[in-house]
Amino acid sequence: SDASFFLSLPWSPDASLTQRQRDSVVRHELGRTDRRVQKTAEGYARTYMWTKATGLISRARLADPDSNRFGQEIHIASLDANEFDPPFVFRNLRGRVRRLGDSAWLDVSHWDLPGSTGSASGKLVWGSERPIRYDLVVRGDSMSLADVNWVYATLPKTGGGRMVLRISNKRNDRIMDYHLDSMDVRSTGSRLVGEMTWGVGGPVLQLRNVNMRMDPVDFALIKAL
């Protein structure tokens, strides 16, 4: 009831940047309000936060007396929590989490956001002095653009639809790819069908793998973007 969970991992700017660029990235990250990067005795750390968490665990395996190969497993009957980065307000989350070593597998049969609902599955890996590695598939049976507008400030905040969201930083540890697939979304008088990928975390926002059809299309959408 009303729990908080904090995870801090080492962070540093991309080594391929010049020293001047690295200094600029550090100043930018330390000044952000949508991400928690702080100076530590060893360098810098990025902190992930989940707060106001209230839930019910129906079954859990924290240790197996006969073997460690199964890892820990928690069955969540219900969970409400606020995630800081990325900013999600989860409600009515149900599913299973399994942890083995530095990896965790998720199988979420149901989740709600303020205007969205769906399911999710995937894997998280941490350690090795690298950022968390994500490989998640989120199925939005009903998605509100207001719940994902944080990806880019000028994305429309009205409308919604359905889509499959694939979240991964396999291509680059520091760039999070949000691949929108099987998308059918209506907003600002327009309908968008198809797929595209937003890359977040680099020097500039990336828009890649665009394969979409707009029918109809209204210039209100172009103006918003």
Backbone hydrogen bonds in HBPLUS format (Angstrom, degrees):
<---DONOR---> <-ACCEPTOR-->    atom                        ^
c    i                          cat <-CA-CA->   ^        H-A-AA   ^      H-
h    n   atom  resd res      DA  || num        DHA   H-A  angle D-A-AA Bond
n    s   type  num  typ     dist DA aas  dist angle  dist       angle   num
A0003-ALA N   A0053-ALA O   2.76 MM  50  4.78 169.9  1.77 140.4 138.2     1
A0053-ALA N   A0003-ALA O   2.94 MM  50  4.78 174.4  1.95 143.2 141.6     2
A0005-PHE N   A0050-TRP O   2.79 MM  45  5.20 157.3  1.84 155.0 161.2     3
A0050-TRP N   A0005-PHE O   2.95 MM  45  5.20 154.3  2.02 153.3 159.5     4
A0007-LEU N   A0048-TYR O   2.94 MM  41  5.14 158.4  1.98 149.1 154.6     5
A0048-TYR N   A0007-LEU O   2.77 MM  41  5.14 166.8  1.79 148.5 150.5     6
A0009-LEU N   A0046-ARG O   2.99 MM  37  5.50 161.9  2.02 147.8 150.8     7
A0046-ARG N   A0009-LEU O   2.86 MM  37  5.50 157.7  1.91 164.4 165.5     8
A0011-TRP N   A0044-TYR O   2.87 MM  33  5.24 160.1  1.91 128.7 126.1     9
A0017-LEU N   A0014-ASP O   3.20 MM   3  5.84 167.2  2.22 117.5 121.4    10
A0022-ARG N   A0018-THR O   2.80 MM   4  6.08 158.0  1.85 155.7 162.7    11
A0023-ASP N   A0019-GLN O   2.92 MM   4  6.15 158.6  1.96 149.2 154.3    12
A0024-SER N   A0020-ARG O   3.07 MM   4  6.30 151.8  2.15 141.8 149.5    13
A0025-VAL N   A0021-GLN O   2.89 MM   4  6.19 155.4  1.95 151.2 157.7    14
A0026-VAL N   A0022-ARG O   2.93 MM   4  6.17 161.6  1.96 153.0 157.7    15
A0027-ARG N   A0023-ASP O   3.05 MM   4  6.28 163.8  2.08 147.9 151.7    16
A0028-HIS N   A0024-SER O   3.01 MM   4  6.22 157.8  2.06 145.3 151.8    17
A0029-GLU N   A0025-VAL O   2.87 MM   4  6.11 164.5  1.90 155.8 159.4    18
A0030-LEU N   A0026-VAL O   2.93 MM   4  6.08 163.3  1.96 155.5 159.8    19
A0031-GLY N   A0027-ARG O   3.18 MM   4  6.26 136.8  2.37 138.5 148.7    20
A0031-GLY N   A0028-HIS O   3.21 MM   3  5.29 131.8  2.45  95.7 108.4    21
A0032-ARG N   A0029-GLU O   3.31 MM   3  5.31 160.7  2.35 102.4 108.0    22
A0047-THR N   A0036-ARG O   2.89 MM  11  5.47 162.5  1.92 159.6 165.5    23
A0038-GLN N   A0045-ALA O   2.96 MM   7  5.54 159.9  2.00 158.3 163.0    24
A0045-ALA N   A0038-GLN O   2.93 MM   7  5.54 153.2  2.00 156.3 164.9    25
A0040-THR N   A0043-GLY O   2.78 MM   3  5.08 172.0  1.79 129.6 132.3    26
A0043-GLY N   A0040-THR O   3.26 MM   3  5.08 146.0  2.38  94.8 104.5    27
A0084-PHE N   A0049-MET O   3.03 MM  35  5.51 163.2  2.06 160.5 159.8    28
A0051-THR N   A0082-ASN O   2.92 MM  31  5.25 158.9  1.96 148.5 151.8    29
A0082-ASN N   A0051-THR O   2.92 MM  31  5.25 169.2  1.93 160.1 161.5    30
A0054-THR N   A0080-ASP O   2.90 MM  26  5.33 149.6  1.99 145.9 155.9    31
A0080-ASP N   A0054-THR O   2.90 MM  26  5.33 154.1  1.97 143.3 151.8    32
A0056-LEU N   A0078-SER O   2.82 MM  22  5.29 154.0  1.89 146.7 149.8    33
A0077-ALA N   A0056-LEU O   2.87 MM  21  5.49 148.2  1.97 154.4 164.0    34
A0078-SER N   A0056-LEU O   3.41 MM  22  5.29 151.2  2.50 139.0 139.7    35
A0058-SER N   A0075-HIS O   3.01 MM  17  5.77 138.0  2.19 146.9 158.0    36
A0075-HIS N   A0059-ARG O   2.81 MM  16  5.19 170.9  1.81 169.2 165.9    37
A0061-ARG N   A0073-GLU O   2.71 MM  12  5.08 158.6  1.76 153.6 159.5    38
A0073-GLU N   A0061-ARG O   2.93 MM  12  5.08 153.4  2.00 135.7 144.3    39
A0071-GLY N   A0068-ASN O   3.34 MM   3  5.64 142.9  2.49 104.5 113.6    40
A0072-GLN N   A0099-ARG O   2.78 MM  27  5.08 146.3  1.89 156.2 159.0    41
A0099-ARG N   A0072-GLN O   2.75 MM  27  5.08 157.9  1.80 143.2 151.0    42
A0074-ILE N   A0097-VAL O   2.81 MM  23  5.27 161.4  1.85 156.6 163.1    43
A0097-VAL N   A0074-ILE O   2.93 MM  23  5.27 160.1  1.97 152.0 158.6    44
A0076-ILE N   A0095-GLY O   2.77 MM  19  5.27 160.3  1.81 158.2 163.5    45
A0095-GLY N   A0076-ILE O   3.15 MM  19  5.27 162.3  2.19 137.3 142.1    46
A0093-LEU N   A0079-LEU O   2.99 MM  14  4.92 167.4  2.01 145.3 142.3    47
A0081-ALA N   A0090-PHE O   3.10 MM   9  5.26 155.8  2.16 127.4 134.0    48
A0090-PHE N   A0081-ALA O   2.82 MM   9  5.26 134.1  2.03 171.0 173.6    49
A0083-GLU N   A0088-PHE O   2.74 MM   5  5.04 166.6  1.76 165.6 167.2    50
A0088-PHE N   A0083-GLU O   3.14 MM   5  5.04 137.0  2.33 119.6 132.2    51
A0091-ARG N   A0112-ASP O   2.83 MM  21  4.97 142.4  1.97 149.0 152.5    52
A0112-ASP N   A0091-ARG O   2.87 MM  21  4.97 136.1  2.07 157.8 163.2    53
A0094-ARG N   A0110-HIS O   2.92 MM  16  5.30 156.5  1.98 152.0 152.7    54
A0109-SER N   A0094-ARG O   2.88 MM  15  5.81 122.5  2.22 131.9 148.6    55
A0110-HIS N   A0094-ARG O   3.35 MM  16  5.30 157.3  2.41 144.2 140.9    56
A0096-ARG N   A0107-ASP O   2.92 MM  11  5.22 153.9  1.99 130.2 138.4    57
A0107-ASP N   A0096-ARG O   2.96 MM  11  5.22 146.8  2.07 161.4 163.3    58
A0098-ARG N   A0105-TRP O   2.97 MM   7  5.16 161.8  2.00 147.4 153.2    59
A0105-TRP N   A0098-ARG O   2.75 MM   7  5.16 158.3  1.80 152.7 159.8    60
A0100-LEU N   A0103-SER O   2.95 MM   3  5.50 159.0  1.99 150.5 157.4    61
A0103-SER N   A0100-LEU O   3.16 MM   3  5.50 152.7  2.24 121.2 129.5    62
A0126-TRP N   A0102-ASP O   3.02 MM  24  5.55 159.6  2.06 156.6 162.7    63
A0104-ALA N   A0124-LEU O   2.87 MM  20  5.20 152.2  1.95 151.8 156.8    64
A0124-LEU N   A0104-ALA O   2.86 MM  20  5.20 156.5  1.91 152.2 159.4    65
A0106-LEU N   A0122-GLY O   2.85 MM  16  5.29 169.4  1.86 147.1 150.1    66
A0122-GLY N   A0106-LEU O   3.08 MM  16  5.29 144.3  2.22 145.1 139.3    67
A0108-VAL N   A0120-ALA O   2.81 MM  12  4.99 146.2  1.92 141.6 151.4    68
A0120-ALA N   A0108-VAL O   2.94 MM  12  4.99 166.0  1.96 145.4 146.8    69
A0111-TRP N   A0118-GLY O   2.91 MM   7  5.57 132.3  2.14 147.5 149.0    70
A0118-GLY N   A0111-TRP O   3.08 MM   7  5.57 151.9  2.16 151.3 154.3    71
A0113-LEU N   A0116-SER O   2.92 MM   3  4.90 166.7  1.94 131.2 134.2    72
A0116-SER N   A0113-LEU O   3.38 MM   3  4.90 154.7  2.45  95.5 102.5    73
A0117-THR N   A0142-SER O   2.89 MM  25  5.43 144.0  2.02 145.7 155.6    74
A0141-ASP N   A0117-THR O   3.03 MM  24  5.98 124.5  2.35 135.1 150.7    75
A0142-SER N   A0117-THR O   3.27 MM  25  5.43 158.7  2.32 154.0 151.3    76
A0119-SER N   A0139-ARG O   3.02 MM  20  5.26 148.2  2.12 140.3 149.9    77
A0139-ARG N   A0119-SER O   2.82 MM  20  5.26 156.9  1.87 144.3 151.6    78
A0121-SER N   A0137-VAL O   2.99 MM  16  5.46 147.2  2.10 146.8 157.1    79
A0137-VAL N   A0121-SER O   2.81 MM  16  5.46 164.2  1.83 171.4 171.5    80
A0123-LYS N   A0135-ASP O   2.93 MM  12  5.31 154.7  2.00 131.7 139.0    81
A0135-ASP N   A0123-LYS O   3.06 MM  12  5.31 130.4  2.32 165.1 168.1    82
A0125-VAL N   A0133-ARG O   3.01 MM   8  5.02 152.3  2.09 139.9 147.1    83
A0133-ARG N   A0125-VAL O   2.70 MM   8  5.02 171.9  1.71 159.2 161.8    84
A0130-ARG N   A0127-GLY O   3.24 MM   3  6.01 160.6  2.28 118.6 122.8    85
A0136-LEU N   A0167-ILE O   2.89 MM  31  5.07 170.3  1.90 154.5 157.4    86
A0167-ILE N   A0136-LEU O   2.90 MM  31  5.07 150.2  1.99 135.5 145.0    87
A0138-VAL N   A0165-LEU O   2.70 MM  27  4.97 173.4  1.71 156.1 158.4    88
A0165-LEU N   A0138-VAL O   2.74 MM  27  4.97 166.9  1.76 160.9 159.8    89
A0140-GLY N   A0163-MET O   2.86 MM  23  5.28 156.3  1.92 163.8 170.7    90
A0163-MET N   A0140-GLY O   3.23 MM  23  5.28 154.6  2.30 135.0 142.5    91
A0143-MET N   A0161-GLY O   2.59 MM  18  5.16 171.7  1.60 154.6 157.0    92
A0161-GLY N   A0143-MET O   2.85 MM  18  5.16 146.5  1.96 137.9 149.0    93
A0147-ASP N   A0144-SER O   3.02 MM   3  5.62 154.2  2.09 115.1 122.1    94
A0145-LEU N   A0159-GLY O   3.04 MM  14  5.94 173.3  2.05 143.3 145.4    95
A0148-VAL N   A0145-LEU O   3.14 MM   3  5.36 147.0  2.25 105.2 114.3    96
A0149-ASN N   A0145-LEU O   2.98 MM   4  5.80 110.5  2.48 150.5 166.2    97
A0151-VAL N   A0148-VAL O   3.22 MM   3  6.13 173.2  2.23 126.4 128.2    98
A0152-TYR N   A0149-ASN O   3.25 MM   3  6.10 143.9  2.39 124.4 128.6    99
A0155-LEU N   A0152-TYR O   3.06 MM   3  5.71 169.6  2.07 125.1 127.6   100
A0160-GLY N   A0186-ARG O   2.97 MM  26  5.53 135.1  2.17 153.4 160.4   101
A0186-ARG N   A0160-GLY O   2.94 MM  26  5.53 170.5  1.95 146.8 145.5   102
A0162-ARG N   A0184-ASP O   3.17 MM  22  5.55 157.6  2.22 133.2 138.1   103
A0184-ASP N   A0162-ARG O   2.98 MM  22  5.55 155.9  2.04 168.8 167.0   104
A0164-VAL N   A0181-ASP O   2.80 MM  17  5.01 162.4  1.83 154.1 153.7   105
A0181-ASP N   A0164-VAL O   2.79 MM  17  5.01 168.9  1.80 156.2 159.4   106
A0166-ARG N   A0179-HIS O   2.93 MM  13  5.00 166.1  1.95 142.9 147.2   107
A0179-HIS N   A0166-ARG O   2.90 MM  13  5.00 166.7  1.92 153.2 150.7   108
A0168-SER N   A0177-ASP O   3.08 MM   9  5.31 158.4  2.12 145.9 152.6   109
A0177-ASP N   A0168-SER O   2.77 MM   9  5.31 165.2  1.80 156.9 157.1   110
A0175-ILE N   A0172-ASN O   3.09 MM   3  5.32 156.8  2.15 111.6 118.7   111
A0176-MET N   A0200-VAL O   2.77 MM  24  5.18 158.3  1.82 164.5 157.7   112
A0200-VAL N   A0176-MET O   2.91 MM  24  5.18 170.5  1.92 143.8 144.5   113
A0178-TYR N   A0198-TRP O   2.77 MM  20  5.12 166.8  1.79 155.4 160.1   114
A0198-TRP N   A0178-TYR O   2.99 MM  20  5.12 165.3  2.01 134.5 135.8   115
A0180-LEU N   A0196-MET O   2.73 MM  16  5.36 154.2  1.80 171.7 179.1   116
A0196-MET N   A0180-LEU O   3.02 MM  16  5.36 146.0  2.14 140.7 150.6   117
A0183-MET N   A0194-GLY O   3.01 MM  11  5.19 160.0  2.06 158.8 154.6   118
A0194-GLY N   A0183-MET O   3.06 MM  11  5.19 150.6  2.15 133.8 139.5   119
A0185-VAL N   A0192-LEU O   2.92 MM   7  5.23 161.3  1.95 153.1 156.7   120
A0192-LEU N   A0185-VAL O   2.74 MM   7  5.23 165.4  1.76 160.7 165.6   121
A0187-SER N   A0190-SER O   2.89 MM   3  5.32 152.4  1.97 141.2 150.4   122
A0190-SER N   A0187-SER O   2.75 MM   3  5.32 157.2  1.80 124.6 132.5   123
A0191-ARG N   A0216-PRO O   2.99 MM  25  5.71 155.3  2.05 163.6 159.4   124
A0215-ASP N   A0191-ARG O   3.09 MM  24  5.46 146.9  2.20 143.8 152.3   125
A0193-VAL N   A0213-ARG O   2.95 MM  20  5.25 160.4  1.99 154.2 160.4   126
A0213-ARG N   A0193-VAL O   2.77 MM  20  5.25 152.7  1.84 154.5 164.0   127
A0195-GLU N   A0211-ASN O   3.02 MM  16  5.33 155.7  2.08 124.4 132.1   128
A0211-ASN N   A0195-GLU O   2.92 MM  16  5.33 168.0  1.93 159.6 156.1   129
A0197-THR N   A0208-ARG O   2.82 MM  11  5.01 150.5  1.91 158.8 154.7   130
A0208-ARG N   A0197-THR O   2.81 MM  11  5.01 167.6  1.82 151.7 156.0   131
A0199-GLY N   A0206-GLN O   2.80 MM   7  4.54 161.2  1.83 127.6 133.3   132
A0206-GLN N   A0199-GLY O   2.99 MM   7  4.54 169.4  2.00 141.3 142.6   133
A0221-LEU N   A0218-ASP O   2.97 MM   3  5.87 151.6  2.05 126.9 131.4   134
A0223-LYS N   A0219-PHE O   2.90 MM   4  6.10 158.7  1.94 149.6 155.4   135
A0224-ALA N   A0220-ALA O   3.06 MM   4  6.21 152.5  2.13 138.7 145.6   136
A0225-LEU N   A0221-LEU O   3.06 MM   4  6.33 157.9  2.11 152.7 157.8   137
